[in-house]
Amino acid sequence: ENTDTVGKVNLYNELVVPRGGEFVLELSDGTSVCLNAGSKLKFPVRFCGDKRQVELEGEGYFDVQRDEKQPFVVEVKQVEVRVLGTSFGIRAYMGEENVLTTLVRGRVNVEAGGKQVELSPGQQADFNRGNDRLTVTEVDVEQYVSWKDGRLVFDNKPLEFILEELGRWYSFDVFYTNKELKGIPYSLNIKKHEDIAHVLKFIERT
């Protein structure tokens, strides 16, 4: 979708990645963005002004080209992530209360709920949209960014979360006849292109 605006501002592109899909694109400044299934990115055809700004809904991994004169900004509903040059992931799906920003290398500033934090590599900023709380923790980054390298990694996550993730990637919906099953914790490390029947059999056997 191209939307023209007035004056010096460029055309904007909106890239929508459906369930079951993924997409890698390079922005006009050389920044690389990997978008996960069920995500949307709005970005200008060419960056101008004092910052490089994009809008994300869903999940994306950004490898930002450094430019100190023109910081890179990712806008998510209620959250702003500002960087110069770095690699990080953002998870901000509609319907999920938590917006997660996970830093792989470099530094980023995360601003949300009237608070601002600076992350170091291996840290994650977690903004809860329900209570406006912004917290920072040390995490295993592989769990949060391995999807860009073709793997789905879950460490002690509830079955409901895992099946929702698999449903987004393999494009299926889940219905529970027994609600208690939702909370069963699993750990999985699988290839994204694994046959879904094999994956579900594996979970069933476990």
C-alpha positions in Angstrom: 0.0 0.0 0.0 1.5 3.4 -1.0 0.1 6.5 0.7 1.2 9.9 -0.6 1.6 12.7 1.8 2.0 16.5 1.5 5.3 18.4 1.0 8.7 16.9 1.5 7.5 13.6 3.1 8.0 10.5 1.0 5.6 7.8 -0.1 5.0 5.1 2.5 5.0 1.4 1.9 3.0 -1.0 4.1 4.2 -4.6 4.1 1.7 -7.2 5.4 3.0 -10.7 6.1 0.1 -13.3 6.5 0.0 -16.2 8.8 2.3 -19.0 7.5 4.6 -16.4 5.9 7.8 -14.5 6.5 9.6 -11.8 4.6 13.1 -10.1 4.6 13.5 -6.6 3.2 16.1 -4.0 3.0 15.1 -0.4 3.7 16.5 2.6 1.8 19.3 3.2 4.4 20.5 -0.4 4.1 18.8 -1.6 7.3 17.6 -5.2 7.1 14.3 -6.2 8.5 13.0 -9.8 8.9 9.3 -9.9 9.5 7.6 -12.9 11.2 4.2 -14.4 10.3 1.2 -12.2 11.0 3.1 -9.0 11.1 2.9 -5.5 9.5 5.5 -2.9 8.8 4.9 0.7 7.6 8.0 2.4 6.3 8.9 5.4 4.0 10.2 4.7 0.4 13.2 7.0 1.4 14.1 8.3 4.8 14.2 12.0 5.3 14.2 14.4 8.2 16.1 14.0 11.5 15.1 10.4 12.1 14.4 7.1 10.3 11.0 6.0 11.6 9.0 2.9 10.9 5.9 1.4 12.5 5.6 -2.3 13.5 2.7 -4.5 14.4 3.6 -8.2 15.1 7.2 -9.4 15.3 10.4 -8.1 13.5 14.1 -8.5 13.7 16.1 -5.4 12.8 19.7 -5.1 11.7 20.1 -1.3 11.7 22.7 0.5 9.6 24.5 3.0 11.8 23.9 6.7 11.2 24.5 9.0 14.2 22.9 12.0 12.4 19.6 10.2 11.8 18.6 7.8 14.6 16.4 4.8 13.7 13.1 4.7 15.5 10.6 1.8 15.7 7.1 2.8 16.7 4.8 0.2 18.3 1.5 1.0 20.0 2.5 2.6 23.3 6.3 1.9 22.8 9.1 3.6 21.0 12.5 2.0 20.4 15.3 4.3 19.4 18.7 3.2 18.0 21.8 4.3 16.1 23.0 1.0 14.7 22.3 -2.3 16.3 20.6 -5.7 16.0 17.4 -6.4 18.0 14.0 -8.1 18.0 10.6 -6.7 18.8 7.5 -8.7 19.5 4.3 -6.7 19.6 1.4 -8.8 18.4 -2.1 -7.4 18.7 -3.9 -9.4 21.5 -0.7 -9.9 23.5 -0.4 -7.6 26.5 3.4 -7.6 26.6 5.7 -5.8 24.1 9.1 -7.4 24.2 12.3 -5.7 22.9 15.3 -8.1 22.9 18.8 -6.8 22.2 21.4 -9.0 20.4 24.2 -6.4 20.0 24.7 -2.7 20.2 22.4 -0.5 22.4 18.8 0.7 22.2 16.6 3.0 24.2 13.1 1.8 24.9 10.5 4.4 25.9 7.1 3.4 27.2 4.7 4.3 30.0 6.5 7.5 30.7 9.7 5.6 31.4 12.9 5.2 29.4 15.5 2.4 29.7 18.7 1.6 27.8 19.4 -2.0 27.0 22.7 -3.9 26.8 23.2 -7.0 24.7 21.4 -10.0 26.2 18.8 -7.8 27.9 15.1 -7.6 27.2 12.6 -4.7 27.9 9.1 -5.9 28.7 6.3 -3.4 28.6 3.0 -4.5 29.9 0.3 -2.6 28.1 -2.3 -3.4 30.8 -0.6 -1.8 33.7 2.0 0.5 31.9 4.9 -1.3 33.6 8.3 -1.3 31.9 10.9 -3.8 33.2 14.3 -5.1 32.1 15.7 -8.6 32.5 18.6 -10.7 31.3 17.3 -13.4 28.9 18.5 -16.2 26.6 18.2 -14.2 23.3 18.0 -17.4 21.2 14.5 -18.0 22.5 13.3 -14.7 21.2 15.1 -14.3 17.9 15.8 -17.8 16.6 12.7 -17.6 14.4 14.6 -15.4 12.0 17.1 -18.2 11.5 14.4 -20.8 10.8 14.0 -22.3 14.3 11.2 -22.2 16.9 12.6 -22.4 20.4 10.5 -22.6 23.6 11.8 -23.1 27.1 9.3 -24.2 29.6 6.4 -22.4 27.9 2.7 -23.2 28.4 1.2 -25.5 25.7 -1.3 -22.7 24.8 1.5 -20.3 24.0 3.4 -22.9 21.9 0.3 -23.9 19.9 -0.6 -20.3 19.3 3.0 -19.7 17.9 2.8 -22.9 15.8 -0.7 -21.8 14.6 0.7 -18.5 13.4 3.5 -20.2 11.5 1.6 -23.2 10.1 -1.7 -21.3 9.8 -4.1 -23.3 12.0 -6.4 -22.6 14.9 -6.6 -24.6 18.1 -9.6 -25.6 20.2 -9.3 -27.1 23.6 -11.8 -29.7 24.8 -9.9 -29.8 28.1 -8.9 -26.3 29.3 -6.5 -27.6 31.8 -4.1 -28.7 29.0 -3.4 -25.1 28.2 -1.0 -24.7 31.1 1.2 -27.8 30.6 4.8 -26.5 30.2 6.9 -27.8 27.3 10.4 -27.1 25.9 10.9 -27.4 22.2 13.6 -26.6 19.7 12.4 -27.4 16.1 13.0 -26.2 12.5 10.3 -23.9 11.3 9.9 -25.9 8.1 9.3 -29.2 9.9 6.2 -31.1 8.9 3.4 -29.9 11.3 2.0 -33.5 11.8 5.4 -34.6 13.0 5.7 -31.7 15.4 2.2 -32.3 16.9 2.9 -36.1 17.2 6.1 -35.2 19.1 4.1 -33.0 21.5 1.5 -35.7 21.9 4.0 -38.4 22.7 5.8 -36.1 25.2 
